[in-house]
């Protein structure tokens, strides 16, 4: 699976994507992540990617032209890898362009599973006062928000999306059961509590049932401790 991220701050992603599960997935060629500097798609000497909003108002708005050029570059570059191969394969390739926006649909685990089915995800990170609305109307396939709050830009949402999808790719987590039993595998589901050594710390003890080795009792305890957020 391939992720293409469009941003004006490309180095924000360096540390996070080079570590842990996402970093390992890249080294194992299970996922490919490319970060594109939006300023590379403008021609003026100042590398201007934003301008004042029509109608007046505070802040600056990211322009549609460099975003459109970058998205087209990504799509053409991706499709060129399959030149010479049969048309059936090329037509089966699935790509989707996502704009991170405060007015987008709230991102949940079901979206991670849905987006896992695509071959290429193009992620547009907004900044400043926002993005020219024509990007949402004509360039992006959907708008996504990770919560009802305002962030400085779309880079953190992009990390969230890449991380949540990457860990669902078969083989990335090592144990195939890991994503099956964890929180949000079912809508609203919260995984049971977890404990590790020592058995007692500051007089705070691990539940006795987890120490007895009776797998049936442990399973029943874990089932009882698992929760659904819509339950009281």
C-alpha positions as CSV (number, residue, x, y, z in Angstrom):
1,X,0.0,0.0,0.0
2,X,1.2,3.5,-0.8
3,X,0.6,6.8,1.0
4,X,1.3,10.1,-0.7
5,X,1.2,13.1,1.7
6,X,1.1,16.7,0.5
7,X,2.3,19.3,3.0
8,X,4.3,22.5,3.3
9,X,6.2,21.1,6.2
10,X,7.6,17.7,5.0
11,X,10.1,17.1,7.7
12,X,7.4,17.0,10.4
13,X,6.9,13.3,9.5
14,X,10.6,12.2,9.6
15,X,10.8,11.0,13.2
16,X,7.4,9.4,13.6
17,X,7.5,7.4,10.3
18,X,11.0,6.1,10.9
19,X,10.2,4.5,14.2
20,X,8.2,1.6,15.6
21,X,5.5,-0.2,13.6
22,X,5.3,2.2,10.7
23,X,9.1,2.4,10.3
24,X,9.3,-1.4,10.4
25,X,6.5,-1.8,7.8
26,X,8.4,0.5,5.4
27,X,11.6,-1.5,5.9
28,X,9.7,-4.7,5.1
29,X,8.2,-3.1,2.0
30,X,4.7,-3.6,3.4
31,X,3.9,0.0,3.0
32,X,5.4,2.9,1.0
33,X,5.2,6.5,2.3
34,X,6.1,9.5,0.2
35,X,5.9,13.1,1.5
36,X,5.6,15.8,-1.1
37,X,6.5,19.4,-0.5
38,X,3.7,21.6,-1.9
39,X,6.2,24.4,-2.5
40,X,7.8,22.3,-5.2
41,X,4.7,22.8,-7.4
42,X,4.8,26.6,-7.6
43,X,7.0,28.6,-10.0
44,X,7.4,32.0,-8.4
45,X,10.7,32.8,-6.6
46,X,9.0,33.1,-3.2
47,X,7.4,29.6,-3.5
48,X,4.0,31.1,-2.7
49,X,1.3,28.5,-1.9
50,X,-1.2,30.7,-0.1
51,X,-3.0,34.0,-0.6
52,X,-5.6,36.2,1.1
53,X,-9.3,35.1,1.0
54,X,-11.7,36.5,-1.5
55,X,-14.4,38.6,0.3
56,X,-11.9,39.6,3.1
57,X,-11.2,38.0,6.4
58,X,-8.3,37.1,8.6
59,X,-5.6,34.5,7.7
60,X,-4.3,33.0,4.5
61,X,-5.8,30.3,2.4
62,X,-3.9,27.5,0.5
63,X,-4.2,27.9,-3.2
64,X,-5.8,25.3,-5.4
65,X,-3.3,25.4,-8.3
66,X,-0.2,23.8,-6.5
67,X,-2.4,21.3,-4.8
68,X,-4.0,20.2,-8.1
69,X,-0.6,20.0,-9.8
70,X,0.8,17.9,-7.0
71,X,-2.1,15.5,-7.0
72,X,-1.9,15.1,-10.7
73,X,1.9,14.5,-10.5
74,X,1.3,11.7,-7.9
75,X,-1.4,10.0,-9.9
76,X,0.6,10.1,-13.2
77,X,3.7,8.9,-11.4
78,X,1.9,6.0,-9.7
79,X,0.1,4.9,-12.9
80,X,3.3,5.1,-14.9
81,X,4.7,2.2,-12.9
82,X,2.2,0.0,-14.5
83,X,2.8,1.0,-18.1
84,X,3.2,-2.1,-20.3
85,X,1.1,-4.2,-18.0
86,X,-2.3,-5.4,-19.0
87,X,-5.2,-2.9,-18.9
88,X,-7.1,-5.2,-16.5
89,X,-4.5,-4.7,-13.8
90,X,-4.3,-0.9,-14.4
91,X,-8.1,-0.6,-14.1
92,X,-8.1,-2.6,-10.9
93,X,-5.8,-0.1,-9.1
94,X,-7.7,1.9,-6.5
95,X,-6.6,5.3,-5.4
96,X,-8.4,7.9,-3.2
97,X,-7.6,11.5,-2.4
98,X,-8.4,12.8,1.1
99,X,-8.5,16.3,2.4
100,X,-8.1,16.8,6.1
101,X,-10.7,19.4,7.2
102,X,-12.5,20.5,10.3
103,X,-15.8,20.1,8.4
104,X,-14.9,16.6,7.3
105,X,-16.5,13.3,8.4
106,X,-15.1,12.2,11.8
107,X,-12.6,9.4,11.3
108,X,-13.3,6.1,13.1
109,X,-11.9,2.5,13.0
110,X,-14.4,1.5,10.3
111,X,-12.8,4.1,8.0
112,X,-9.4,2.6,8.5
113,X,-10.8,-0.7,7.4
114,X,-12.5,0.8,4.5
115,X,-9.5,2.7,3.3
116,X,-7.3,-0.3,3.7
117,X,-8.8,-1.6,0.4
118,X,-7.2,1.1,-1.6
119,X,-3.8,0.7,-3.3
120,X,-2.8,4.4,-3.1
121,X,-4.1,7.1,-0.7
122,X,-3.3,10.8,-1.4
123,X,-3.5,12.9,1.8
124,X,-3.8,16.7,1.5
125,X,-2.7,18.5,4.7
126,X,-4.3,21.9,5.1
127,X,-2.7,24.9,6.9
128,X,-3.3,28.5,7.9
129,X,-7.0,29.6,7.6
130,X,-7.9,26.7,5.4
131,X,-7.8,25.4,1.8
132,X,-9.5,26.8,-1.3
133,X,-12.9,25.1,-1.3
134,X,-12.5,24.0,-4.9
135,X,-10.0,21.4,-3.6
136,X,-12.8,19.8,-1.6
137,X,-15.2,20.1,-4.5
138,X,-13.1,19.0,-7.5
139,X,-9.8,17.4,-6.3
140,X,-10.5,15.4,-3.1
141,X,-12.7,12.4,-3.0
142,X,-13.6,13.0,0.6
143,X,-12.9,15.2,3.6
144,X,-11.9,13.7,7.0
145,X,-11.6,15.2,10.5
146,X,-10.0,13.3,13.4
147,X,-12.1,15.2,16.0
148,X,-14.2,18.2,16.9
149,X,-11.3,20.6,17.6
150,X,-8.9,22.8,15.6
151,X,-5.4,21.8,14.7
152,X,-2.6,23.9,13.2
153,X,-2.6,21.7,10.1
154,X,-3.4,18.4,8.6
155,X,-0.1,16.7,9.4
156,X,-1.1,15.1,12.7
157,X,-4.4,13.7,11.1
158,X,-2.2,12.3,8.3
159,X,0.0,10.5,10.8
160,X,-3.2,9.2,12.6
161,X,-4.6,7.8,9.3
162,X,-1.3,6.3,8.1
163,X,-0.7,4.6,11.5
164,X,-4.2,3.3,12.0
165,X,-4.3,1.8,8.4
166,X,-0.8,0.4,8.4
167,X,-1.3,-1.7,11.5
168,X,-4.2,-3.4,9.8
169,X,-2.1,-4.6,6.9
170,X,-1.7,-8.4,7.2
171,X,1.7,-9.2,8.7
172,X,2.6,-5.8,10.0
173,X,1.8,-6.5,13.7
174,X,3.4,-10.0,13.5
175,X,0.5,-11.7,15.4
176,X,-2.6,-11.9,13.2
177,X,-4.8,-11.9,16.3
178,X,-3.5,-8.5,17.5
179,X,-6.0,-6.3,15.6
180,X,-8.8,-8.8,16.1
181,X,-9.0,-8.6,19.9
182,X,-8.1,-4.9,20.4
183,X,-10.4,-1.9,21.1
184,X,-12.7,-0.7,18.3
185,X,-12.4,-3.9,16.2
186,X,-16.2,-3.8,16.6
187,X,-17.9,-0.4,16.7
188,X,-17.8,1.0,20.3
189,X,-15.8,-2.1,21.6
190,X,-13.2,-1.4,24.3
191,X,-10.6,-4.1,25.1
192,X,-10.3,-5.7,28.5
193,X,-7.6,-4.3,30.9
194,X,-4.1,-5.6,30.6
195,X,-1.5,-6.2,33.3
196,X,2.2,-7.3,33.5
197,X,5.0,-7.9,36.1
198,X,5.3,-7.3,39.0
199,X,2.3,-9.0,40.5
200,X,2.1,-6.3,43.2
201,X,3.3,-2.7,43.2
202,X,2.6,-0.1,45.9
203,X,0.1,-2.7,47.3
204,X,-1.7,-2.5,43.9
205,X,-2.3,-6.1,42.9
206,X,-2.9,-7.9,39.6
207,X,-6.4,-9.6,39.6
208,X,-6.0,-13.1,41.0
209,X,-7.8,-14.7,38.1
210,X,-5.0,-13.8,35.7
211,X,-2.4,-15.5,37.8
212,X,-4.1,-18.9,38.2
213,X,-3.5,-20.3,34.7
214,X,-7.2,-21.3,34.1
215,X,-7.7,-20.1,30.5
216,X,-11.5,-20.6,30.7
217,X,-11.8,-18.4,33.7
218,X,-9.4,-15.9,32.2
219,X,-11.4,-15.8,29.0
220,X,-14.6,-15.2,31.0
221,X,-13.0,-12.5,33.1
222,X,-11.7,-10.7,30.0
223,X,-15.1,-10.9,28.3
224,X,-16.8,-9.5,31.4
225,X,-14.3,-6.6,31.5
226,X,-14.6,-5.7,27.9
227,X,-17.0,-2.9,27.3
228,X,-19.0,-1.2,24.6
229,X,-19.1,2.6,24.9
230,X,-22.9,2.7,24.3
231,X,-23.5,0.6,27.4
232,X,-24.0,2.1,30.9
